[in-house]
Amino acid sequence: MKFAVTSQDYLTITAHAGKTTRFLLFEADANGKPVETGRLDLDDEQTIHSFRGGRHPLDGVDVLIARSAGQCFVDRMKERGVVTVVAPGLLPRDAVAAYLSGLLKPASRAEACDCHD
């Protein structure tokens, strides 16, 4: 399972998922523990807020974790086959571990912010 975690500073989970340009990438190891596999640094035109069509660098990720995400972002990622999870107050590796253990669930309409396109 592949994860992308919004992280403008590559240390914490950051908000405004649709405008995020930096992501930490994780996969689960054979024991179900998160392992950082890379980092993704997008151009401003590649943010989900600005992106319009075609293949995207986040395609192929199974789960995207952010501190906050608008409903439009959640819907756009769902169209790409990516589950969005809102995880305020956790560190990136801890959020992935919490999802893998079933403690974090996909974002609901109540957790997603209003769309501001």
Summary of the structure (lengths in Angstrom):
residues: 117
radius of gyration: 12.9
end to end distance: 30.1
largest distance: 40.4
contacts: 348
relative contact order: 0.23
helix: 21%
strand: 26%
